Amino acid sequence: MTKSFSILIPTYNEHDNITPLVERIAAAIPGNDYEVVFVDDDSRDGTSELINSLSPKYPVRVVVRKDKKGLASAVVDGFGFASADTVVVMDADLQHPPEVIPGLIKSMRDGADIAVGSRYVPGGGTEGWSTTRKVISSGAIALAHLLLPHSRGVKDPMSGFFAFKKSVISGVTLQPIGYKILLEMLVVGNSEKVSEVPFMFQTRQKGESKLSAKLEVEYLRHLLSLMRRSGELLRFSKFLLVGASGVIVNEGLLWLLHGNAEISLLLSSVIAIEASIITNFVLNNRFTFADRRGKGVKSYFTHLGQFNLVSLGAVAINLGLLWLFKTKFGVYYLIANLIGIAVSMLWNYFANNWWTWKK
């Protein structure tokens, strides 16, 4: 008989956590209208055998994978074994408290497509984290929000504790790298309503943490993959091309006005800069951010004003870095200028992506 919801848990050498985890799930969820599906990567510590021994008393079963490794692929493979239309994903190490599952299910029944167990909404938090780990976590979230607009509405897109409807991944090819399955769903999935349920991330009591430098590198690879598949990498490339055209407009007008018409250098520079800003705006509005441009004259000129302010900030960054690297660090002025151009270009893209053409 199909259950109301499935709880999907990837495992690898989590023997000591299995019994308390299953007991706490049973205590948190009244009745028996759920299933727990463990996807085990052929653990050598008796994890799968222990799960099988618990199945006569609890609604649990285990799928053992002998030819694959990795949390991401284990979760994705597990989706096919979950019988219910609503699936809860969580870790086996008790850092995700089972007592939060009813709150996730309630959010789903209230209409959410995805319900996120969140450490970063009021009531949520982390237990026993060092300052370094907190900084890494916050930095990872900031990068996701910066590079992937679809993730910006969620305060904790890095969470590994969440519930979702299978319709979110219907017709979607999931290609997660590392362990950030939720981020993958937010960017390429079919969700419309996402809610966040606070929870306190617990300290691991038994077993060894799977967190490593390799996983952090895989996260960066995952971000790049999602940028490519969501079109954000193409958008960035378009922005660079438009920026290059702006340089041509700027240089050409400066040559024409100052070099030929003999207008003062200052006035010629102001005209050339503003002309390049306007042409860049027109091209970005038409091509780079065509899917986000507003309708009507008011929206057009509002965006133009915002683009101008961002561009003036970029000019200040460029000049500031040119001065800093040349006078304070003795860098050759052309190299210092290139540093300023590179940083101001990134400022231009991310500020306009976040503000002018807000998702």
Legacy VTK file of the C-alpha trace (Angstrom):
# vtk DataFile Version 3.0
C-alpha trace
ASCII
DATASET POLYDATA
POINTS 359 float
0.000 0.000 0.000
1.327 3.453 -0.919
2.195 5.570 2.088
1.361 9.267 2.556
5.020 10.175 2.387
8.424 8.566 2.021
11.526 9.442 4.031
14.673 8.975 1.979
17.981 8.582 3.819
21.367 7.916 2.142
23.811 5.946 4.290
27.407 4.841 4.357
28.811 3.297 7.547
26.116 4.759 9.827
25.412 1.593 11.871
25.515 3.314 15.262
22.984 5.975 14.247
20.357 3.772 12.598
18.429 2.463 15.623
18.090 5.813 17.448
17.176 7.488 14.146
14.403 4.991 13.345
13.083 5.133 16.918
12.982 8.939 16.904
11.202 8.993 13.525
8.568 6.583 14.874
8.111 8.721 17.999
7.813 11.930 15.963
5.253 10.584 13.486
2.089 9.053 14.944
0.656 6.093 13.101
2.304 4.043 10.396
1.393 5.978 7.256
4.965 6.527 6.088
7.970 4.570 4.879
11.693 5.035 5.448
13.845 4.120 2.461
17.565 3.839 3.170
19.900 3.925 0.179
23.148 2.387 1.341
26.459 2.526 -0.502
27.456 -1.034 0.484
28.523 -0.148 4.021
31.009 -2.509 5.673
29.869 -1.865 9.254
26.580 -3.790 9.103
24.334 -0.792 8.343
22.115 -2.618 5.824
21.846 -5.737 7.983
20.708 -3.668 10.959
18.059 -1.899 8.863
16.701 -5.255 7.675
16.513 -6.452 11.272
14.356 -3.453 12.164
11.867 -3.932 9.295
9.495 -6.314 11.160
8.854 -3.586 13.763
9.183 -0.361 11.722
8.218 0.619 8.130
11.825 0.625 6.926
13.634 -0.945 4.012
17.080 -0.656 2.492
18.365 -0.514 -1.061
22.052 -1.444 -1.309
24.110 0.011 -4.149
27.247 -1.987 -4.934
28.412 -0.175 -8.053
28.016 3.483 -7.058
29.230 5.848 -4.359
28.246 9.352 -3.298
25.461 11.111 -1.474
24.105 12.952 -4.509
23.668 9.898 -6.691
22.297 7.910 -3.730
19.535 10.461 -3.178
18.707 10.711 -6.894
18.576 6.911 -7.223
16.439 6.779 -4.095
13.716 8.899 -5.676
12.813 5.931 -7.851
12.360 3.681 -4.816
10.133 6.090 -2.860
6.518 5.026 -3.311
4.836 8.234 -2.088
4.353 11.467 -4.033
5.794 13.470 -1.127
9.398 12.706 -0.223
11.430 13.864 2.781
15.215 13.851 2.362
17.447 13.804 5.435
20.809 12.547 6.691
21.321 9.477 8.856
23.710 11.080 11.335
21.004 12.655 13.572
22.164 16.159 12.706
18.728 16.536 11.107
16.281 16.069 14.009
13.395 13.749 13.050
11.090 15.822 15.263
11.056 18.485 12.509
9.529 16.116 9.928
5.891 16.855 10.956
6.525 20.563 10.337
7.861 19.822 6.856
4.865 17.643 6.056
2.467 20.306 7.318
4.079 22.861 4.980
3.629 20.446 2.090
-0.039 19.922 2.954
-0.451 23.696 3.141
0.528 23.946 -0.523
4.326 24.091 -0.708
6.086 22.312 -3.559
9.279 22.224 -1.494
9.574 22.610 2.284
13.112 23.356 3.451
14.464 22.546 6.882
16.233 25.865 7.391
19.057 26.889 9.701
18.769 30.526 8.658
15.210 31.556 9.461
14.058 32.668 12.934
14.082 29.643 15.208
16.770 27.847 13.233
20.476 27.626 13.866
23.582 25.477 14.171
24.864 23.706 17.249
28.578 23.561 18.006
29.840 25.047 14.742
33.204 26.787 14.691
33.516 30.307 13.303
35.329 28.879 10.258
32.498 26.506 9.434
29.924 29.266 9.854
31.881 31.501 7.468
32.191 28.690 4.890
28.449 27.980 5.103
27.489 31.654 4.776
29.926 32.087 1.889
28.483 29.089 0.049
24.965 30.495 0.387
26.094 33.955 -0.743
27.721 32.442 -3.842
24.548 30.524 -4.692
22.394 33.637 -4.282
24.841 35.691 -6.343
25.270 33.263 -9.238
21.887 31.501 -9.303
18.888 33.872 -9.062
16.445 30.972 -8.645
17.938 30.282 -5.212
17.547 33.820 -3.839
14.105 33.341 -2.360
15.419 30.630 -0.008
17.584 31.561 2.969
19.075 28.075 3.275
19.436 26.594 -0.238
22.349 24.489 1.082
20.122 22.475 3.424
20.177 18.705 3.118
16.922 18.390 5.080
13.807 19.042 2.993
10.548 17.680 1.615
9.250 17.948 -1.939
6.557 16.781 -4.313
7.688 14.427 -7.066
6.150 16.802 -9.604
9.086 19.127 -8.861
11.441 16.713 -10.638
8.997 15.410 -13.246
10.658 15.572 -16.660
13.825 17.050 -15.114
17.285 15.554 -15.514
19.110 15.915 -12.211
22.903 16.090 -12.444
24.058 17.039 -8.941
27.764 17.145 -8.144
28.675 16.660 -4.500
25.801 16.770 -2.047
23.650 19.874 -2.647
20.518 18.182 -4.007
18.153 20.926 -2.852
20.072 23.610 -4.771
19.764 21.471 -7.904
15.983 21.238 -7.458
15.566 24.959 -6.796
17.415 25.877 -9.982
16.266 23.264 -12.512
13.115 21.874 -10.862
9.441 22.776 -11.326
8.686 24.377 -7.967
6.474 27.446 -7.560
6.017 27.687 -3.801
8.914 27.069 -1.415
8.535 27.361 2.351
11.146 27.168 5.115
10.728 25.416 8.449
13.272 26.286 11.166
15.416 23.598 12.719
18.527 23.454 14.879
21.350 21.613 13.116
22.666 19.120 15.665
26.211 18.018 16.482
27.099 14.555 15.194
27.271 12.122 18.119
28.531 8.959 16.411
30.379 8.056 13.228
32.626 10.242 11.087
31.708 13.420 9.221
31.717 13.170 5.414
32.593 16.887 5.044
35.925 17.414 3.265
37.854 19.836 1.063
36.934 17.633 -1.900
33.247 18.292 -1.296
33.871 22.051 -1.270
35.579 21.805 -4.672
32.674 19.708 -5.942
30.316 22.443 -4.760
32.106 25.000 -6.931
31.883 22.600 -9.884
28.181 22.187 -9.144
27.654 25.961 -9.179
29.334 26.202 -12.576
27.226 23.319 -13.890
24.014 24.940 -12.668
25.017 28.295 -14.175
25.490 26.569 -17.519
22.246 24.577 -17.390
20.125 27.468 -16.106
21.437 29.915 -18.719
23.246 32.165 -16.229
26.650 31.400 -17.752
25.337 32.418 -21.185
23.887 35.570 -19.621
27.294 36.449 -18.162
28.928 35.896 -21.567
26.404 38.234 -23.196
27.101 40.857 -20.545
30.832 40.673 -21.299
30.214 41.106 -25.032
27.979 44.103 -24.410
30.646 45.539 -22.129
33.222 45.166 -24.889
30.960 47.072 -27.270
30.707 49.807 -24.647
34.481 50.170 -24.643
34.392 50.684 -28.406
31.675 53.343 -28.084
33.586 55.088 -25.305
36.925 55.119 -27.108
35.376 56.078 -30.445
33.456 59.048 -29.046
36.438 60.224 -27.030
38.571 60.179 -30.192
35.872 61.925 -32.212
35.044 64.648 -29.692
38.469 65.381 -28.233
40.819 64.256 -30.964
38.885 65.710 -33.892
36.344 68.254 -32.638
38.865 69.518 -30.047
36.282 69.538 -27.242
37.887 69.541 -23.788
39.083 66.175 -22.523
36.896 66.336 -19.410
33.685 67.120 -21.300
34.515 64.606 -24.013
35.135 61.922 -21.371
31.823 62.641 -19.620
29.899 62.422 -22.901
31.745 59.269 -23.977
31.188 57.540 -20.644
27.467 58.342 -20.532
26.996 57.326 -24.165
28.648 53.966 -23.488
26.475 53.508 -20.380
23.308 54.159 -22.380
24.278 51.859 -25.267
25.256 49.147 -22.786
21.898 49.503 -21.055
19.941 49.293 -24.308
21.806 46.147 -25.414
21.635 44.458 -22.005
17.939 45.260 -21.688
17.289 43.860 -25.153
19.524 40.782 -25.089
21.233 39.946 -21.786
18.225 40.433 -19.505
15.438 40.157 -22.069
13.570 37.695 -19.827
13.481 40.187 -16.951
12.964 43.548 -18.585
9.935 45.453 -17.400
7.036 46.781 -19.404
6.241 50.410 -20.029
8.165 53.657 -20.211
8.358 54.100 -16.437
9.977 50.715 -15.939
12.399 51.371 -18.802
13.673 54.642 -17.384
13.744 53.274 -13.831
16.047 50.513 -15.005
18.120 53.022 -16.955
18.580 55.123 -13.815
19.563 52.072 -11.780
22.007 50.999 -14.481
23.578 54.465 -14.436
24.063 54.365 -10.668
25.649 50.916 -10.834
27.914 52.054 -13.671
29.037 55.133 -11.736
29.895 52.813 -8.860
31.951 50.753 -11.290
33.831 53.873 -12.402
34.617 54.676 -8.765
35.831 51.113 -8.166
38.001 51.219 -11.292
39.624 54.538 -10.379
40.031 53.555 -6.726
41.787 50.293 -7.543
43.950 51.991 -10.173
45.114 54.493 -7.560
45.542 51.844 -4.838
47.608 49.374 -6.846
49.730 52.034 -8.577
50.528 54.284 -5.617
50.445 51.869 -2.680
51.715 48.641 -4.219
53.805 49.978 -7.098
51.969 48.006 -9.780
52.501 49.191 -13.372
49.617 51.547 -14.159
48.261 49.558 -17.121
48.202 46.366 -15.035
46.605 48.273 -12.153
43.983 49.579 -14.555
43.250 46.046 -15.805
42.664 44.937 -12.195
40.261 47.832 -11.753
38.457 47.000 -14.998
38.075 43.316 -14.009
36.697 44.068 -10.529
34.402 46.849 -11.752
33.102 44.548 -14.499
32.164 41.920 -11.912
30.528 44.636 -9.809
28.580 45.799 -12.843
27.279 42.336 -13.641
26.336 41.196 -10.150
24.848 44.535 -9.047
22.718 44.781 -12.181
21.763 41.114 -11.960
20.694 41.556 -8.336
19.130 45.044 -8.501
18.486 46.562 -11.951
17.062 43.389 -13.496
15.998 41.745 -10.266
14.689 38.194 -10.638
LINES 1 360
359 0 1 2 3 4 5 6 7 8 9 10 11 12 13 14 15 16 17 18 19 20 21 22 23 24 25 26 27 28 29 30 31 32 33 34 35 36 37 38 39 40 41 42 43 44 45 46 47 48 49 50 51 52 53 54 55 56 57 58 59 60 61 62 63 64 65 66 67 68 69 70 71 72 73 74 75 76 77 78 79 80 81 82 83 84 85 86 87 88 89 90 91 92 93 94 95 96 97 98 99 100 101 102 103 104 105 106 107 108 109 110 111 112 113 114 115 116 117 118 119 120 121 122 123 124 125 126 127 128 129 130 131 132 133 134 135 136 137 138 139 140 141 142 143 144 145 146 147 148 149 150 151 152 153 154 155 156 157 158 159 160 161 162 163 164 165 166 167 168 169 170 171 172 173 174 175 176 177 178 179 180 181 182 183 184 185 186 187 188 189 190 191 192 193 194 195 196 197 198 199 200 201 202 203 204 205 206 207 208 209 210 211 212 213 214 215 216 217 218 219 220 221 222 223 224 225 226 227 228 229 230 231 232 233 234 235 236 237 238 239 240 241 242 243 244 245 246 247 248 249 250 251 252 253 254 255 256 257 258 259 260 261 262 263 264 265 266 267 268 269 270 271 272 273 274 275 276 277 278 279 280 281 282 283 284 285 286 287 288 289 290 291 292 293 294 295 296 297 298 299 300 301 302 303 304 305 306 307 308 309 310 311 312 313 314 315 316 317 318 319 320 321 322 323 324 325 326 327 328 329 330 331 332 333 334 335 336 337 338 339 340 341 342 343 344 345 346 347 348 349 350 351 352 353 354 355 356 357 358
